[in-house]
Amino acid sequence: MSRRVRSPLWVGALVIGWLGPASADVRAEDIRITYTAPEGCGSADEFFAQLASRATVNRVETAAARSFDITIAQDPAGAVHGTLAIRSAAGQSVREVDGASCEETIAALVVVASLAVSAEREAAPPVVEPPPPTIVKPPPPPVRVHERWLAVGSGLGRYSGVLPEPVFGVPVFVALGRVGGPQLRLAFARTATQEAMLTVGTSEFRQTVGRLDARPGALTRGAFELAPSIGIEAGALTAHGTQVGSPAGGTRPWVAPDVAARVSVHAGRFALELEGLLAIPLVRDRYFIAPGVTVHQVPVVTFGVGLALIVEVL
């Protein structure tokens, strides 16, 4: 496509003034310039300098978006004819201007070229930068609160005050309730046989007890859990005299309300639990070999501590 424009110098100056300087925040277009003109009638550098003052462009020799080919010729009468051919991958367009001098013709071609740059920029779609990737944090593991819960457990306990000396026992229990909520626990424990040796003879003691307790709730933080409980123990304390004349023995009831505090750490379906226990026996028997030789007197308060492994089955 070709268009011929006759542009007096004052028209070119008016258009140049109307365009104003190019905005500094607009992305520059890469263009290639070829310039053919009689000697003394401008140069490619001069043409680009004038164009760069009107439009945001970069001059390159390769990888140009468009090529601006300027040709200026002078006829014998002195009139100057200028041609601007704009070539791109989409095709070619040609603009022609006439002027009374080289300066007038070059100024008119600069205006035409700057208008072409502006028109191309307005037609191009805006460059939209892709949004930064969204970093999604994995959700925290769900907290199992108020789920139905059934577990069994066993471990090792050490009890003080029940027998003459602290003694170990093996508790076995089943617990039913809700995770993080109320729970009931039924336990059974039997201590090891303990011998109490005195100068007048020896006695053997052993305790067998069942325990039912309830906890109202628990304080949980991550895998850790802290829970109080209140319960009651019921069972028997057995004592036998040995290595004495006319040995005797008997089984006495054991009934004691108690309170406990448990700290546990959970890992999947397993938990490790540490328990502290305080009980108040309601039956406080005295065991003796002779009326004046006491082997053991049940104290006002007994204590226990235990470590257990718990396995969830529901």
C-alpha positions in Angstrom: 0.0 0.0 0.0 1.3 3.5 -0.9 0.2 6.9 0.1 1.6 10.3 -1.2 1.6 13.2 1.2 2.5 16.8 0.4 3.6 18.4 3.7 4.9 21.9 4.0 7.4 22.5 6.8 5.0 24.3 9.1 2.5 21.3 9.0 5.3 18.9 10.0 6.4 21.2 12.8 2.8 21.5 14.0 2.3 17.8 14.1 5.6 17.2 15.8 4.7 19.7 18.5 1.2 18.1 18.9 2.8 14.7 19.4 4.9 15.8 22.3 7.8 13.7 23.7 7.3 9.9 24.0 6.3 8.5 27.4 9.2 6.9 29.2 7.2 4.1 30.6 6.2 2.6 27.2 8.1 -0.4 26.0 10.4 0.5 23.1 9.9 -1.1 19.6 12.9 -2.6 18.0 13.3 -1.2 14.4 15.8 -1.4 11.6 16.6 1.7 9.5 18.0 1.9 6.0 18.6 5.3 4.6 19.3 6.3 1.0 19.7 10.0 0.1 21.9 12.3 -1.9 25.1 13.5 -0.2 24.4 16.3 2.3 20.7 15.3 2.6 20.7 13.8 6.1 21.7 10.4 7.4 20.3 7.3 9.1 21.7 8.5 12.4 20.1 11.9 12.1 16.7 10.4 11.1 16.8 8.0 14.0 17.7 10.8 16.4 14.7 12.8 15.3 12.4 9.7 15.4 13.6 8.7 18.9 12.7 12.2 20.2 9.1 11.6 19.0 8.6 7.8 19.6 9.9 5.1 21.9 12.1 3.0 19.6 15.3 1.1 19.7 17.6 0.8 16.6 18.8 -2.7 15.9 20.3 -4.5 13.0 18.8 -7.9 13.6 15.6 -9.3 15.1 13.7 -6.1 14.4 10.0 -6.0 14.7 9.8 -3.8 11.6 12.2 -2.2 9.0 11.9 1.5 8.1 13.5 2.1 4.6 13.9 5.8 3.8 14.7 6.9 0.3 15.1 10.6 -0.6 15.6 11.9 -4.2 15.9 15.4 -5.6 14.5 16.3 -9.1 16.3 18.8 -11.5 13.9 21.5 -10.4 15.1 21.3 -6.8 12.0 19.6 -5.3 12.7 16.8 -2.9 10.7 13.6 -2.9 10.8 11.2 0.1 9.6 7.6 0.5 9.1 5.6 3.7 8.6 1.9 3.2 7.7 0.0 6.4 8.2 -3.7 6.2 7.2 -6.4 8.7 6.1 -10.0 8.8 2.5 -8.8 8.1 3.4 -7.0 4.9 4.6 -3.7 3.6 3.2 -0.2 3.5 4.7 2.9 1.7 4.3 6.6 2.5 5.5 9.3 0.1 6.1 13.0 0.9 7.3 16.0 -1.2 9.1 19.0 0.3 11.0 22.1 -0.8 14.2 21.0 1.0 15.8 18.0 2.5 15.2 19.2 6.0 11.5 19.7 5.3 11.2 16.3 3.7 13.0 14.5 6.5 10.9 16.2 9.1 7.7 15.1 7.3 9.0 11.5 7.1 9.9 11.5 10.8 6.3 12.6 11.6 4.9 9.8 9.4 7.2 7.3 11.0 6.3 8.3 14.5 2.6 8.1 13.7 3.2 4.6 12.4 5.0 3.6 15.6 2.1 5.0 17.7 -0.5 3.3 15.6 1.3 -0.1 15.9 1.5 0.3 19.7 -2.2 1.1 20.0 -3.1 -1.9 17.9 -0.9 -4.3 19.8 -2.6 -6.2 22.7 -1.3 -5.2 26.1 1.4 -7.4 27.5 0.0 -9.2 30.5 2.5 -10.6 32.9 1.5 -13.9 34.3 0.6 -13.7 38.0 3.1 -15.1 40.4 2.5 -18.7 41.4 0.3 -19.2 44.4 2.0 -21.0 47.3 -0.6 -23.2 48.9 0.4 -24.4 52.4 -0.7 -27.9 53.1 -3.6 -28.0 55.5 -2.7 -29.0 59.1 -3.6 -32.6 60.0 -7.1 -32.9 61.3 -7.6 -32.9 65.0 -9.5 -35.9 66.1 -11.9 -34.4 68.6 -15.0 -36.1 69.9 -14.6 -39.2 67.8 -15.7 -42.5 69.2 -12.7 -44.3 70.7 -11.9 -47.7 72.1 -8.5 -48.7 73.2 -6.6 -51.3 75.2 -3.4 -50.9 77.1 -0.9 -52.4 79.5 2.3 -51.4 81.1 4.2 -51.3 84.4 3.3 -49.6 87.6 5.0 -49.0 90.9 2.9 -48.6 94.0 3.8 -47.2 97.4 1.9 -47.7 100.7 -0.2 -50.7 99.5 2.4 -53.2 100.8 5.2 -52.8 103.3 7.6 -51.7 100.6 7.0 -50.2 97.1 6.1 -52.9 94.7 5.7 -53.3 91.0 2.5 -54.4 89.3 1.2 -55.0 85.8 -2.0 -53.1 84.9 -4.2 -54.1 82.0 -7.1 -51.9 81.0 -9.7 -51.0 78.4 -10.9 -47.5 77.7 -14.1 -46.3 76.0 -15.1 -42.8 75.1 -14.3 -40.0 72.7 -11.0 -38.6 71.6 -10.4 -35.3 73.5 -13.7 -35.8 75.4 -15.1 -37.9 78.2 -13.8 -41.4 78.7 -14.3 -44.4 81.0 -11.5 -46.8 81.9 -11.8 -50.3 83.5 -8.4 -51.6 84.7 -7.2 -54.7 86.4 -3.8 -55.0 88.2 -2.0 -57.5 90.3 1.2 -56.8 92.2 4.2 -59.1 92.6 4.5 -61.1 95.8 6.5 -59.2 98.4 8.2 -60.7 101.5 8.5 -58.7 104.7 11.2 -60.2 106.9 11.4 -59.5 110.6 13.4 -61.2 113.3 10.4 -63.1 114.5 9.3 -64.3 111.1 8.5 -63.6 107.5 5.2 -62.5 105.8 4.1 -62.5 102.2 1.8 -59.8 100.7 0.0 -59.4 97.4 -2.7 -57.1 96.1 -5.3 -57.8 93.4 -7.4 -54.9 92.4 -9.8 -53.7 89.8 -10.3 -50.0 89.1 -13.0 -47.9 87.4 -12.4 -44.3 86.6 -13.8 -41.5 84.5 -12.3 -38.4 83.0 -14.4 -35.4 82.0 -12.2 -34.2 79.2 -8.6 -33.5 78.1 -6.3 -30.6 77.2 -4.7 -31.4 73.8 -1.9 -29.7 72.0 -0.8 -31.5 68.8 0.1 -35.0 69.7 0.2 -34.4 73.4 -2.7 -34.8 75.8 -3.2 -34.0 79.5 -6.2 -35.4 81.3 -7.3 -35.7 85.0 -9.6 -38.5 86.2 -11.4 -39.7 89.3 -12.2 -43.3 90.1 -12.5 -46.0 92.7 -10.4 -49.2 93.4 -11.9 -52.4 94.7 -10.1 -55.7 95.3 -8.2 -57.7 98.0 -5.0 -57.5 99.9 -3.7 -61.0 100.9 -1.1 -61.7 103.6 0.4 -64.9 104.8 2.9 -65.6 107.6 5.8 -67.9 106.8 8.7 -69.2 108.9 6.8 -68.6 112.1 5.1 -70.8 114.5 1.5 -71.5 113.8 1.5 -69.3 110.6 -1.8 -67.7 109.6 -3.0 -65.7 106.7 -6.0 -63.9 105.4 -7.5 -61.8 102.6 -8.9 -58.4 103.4 -10.9 -56.1 101.2 -9.3 -53.1 99.5 -11.6 -50.2 98.7 -10.1 -46.8 97.8 -11.4 -43.8 95.9 -8.6 -42.2 93.9 -7.6 -39.3 91.6 -5.1 -39.5 88.7 -3.4 -37.3 86.1 -2.3 -38.7 82.8 0.1 -37.3 80.2 0.1 -39.1 76.8 1.7 -38.6 73.4 -0.1 -40.0 70.4 1.4 -41.4 67.2 -1.2 -42.8 64.8 -3.1 -45.5 66.6 -0.6 -45.8 69.4 0.0 -43.7 72.5 2.5 -43.7 75.3 1.0 -42.7 78.7 2.5 -41.7 82.0 0.1 -41.8 85.0 0.3 -40.5 88.5 -2.2 -41.9 91.0 -3.3 -41.0 94.6 -5.7 -43.2 96.5 -7.3 -43.0 100.0 -8.0 -46.5 101.4 -11.3 -46.9 103.2 -10.2 -50.1 104.9 -6.9 -49.6 106.8 -5.9 -53.0 108.2 -2.9 -53.7 110.4 -0.9 -56.9 109.7 1.1 -58.4 112.5 3.0 -61.6 113.4 2.5 -61.2 117.1 0.1 -58.7 118.7 3.0 -56.4 119.5 4.9 -56.9 116.2 3.3 -55.0 113.3 4.4 -56.0 109.8 2.4 -53.5 107.8 -0.2 -50.8 108.5 -2.2 -49.5 105.5 -1.5 -45.7 105.4 -4.0 -42.9 105.0 -2.9 -42.2 101.4 -1.2 -44.5 98.9 0.6 -43.5 95.7 1.3 -45.0 92.3 3.0 -44.2 89.1 2.7 -46.1 85.8 3.9 -46.2 82.2 1.6 -47.8 79.7 1.3 -48.5 75.9 -2.1 -47.9 74.5 -3.4 -49.3 71.2 -6.6 -47.9 69.6 -8.9 -50.6 68.3 -11.8 -48.4 67.2 
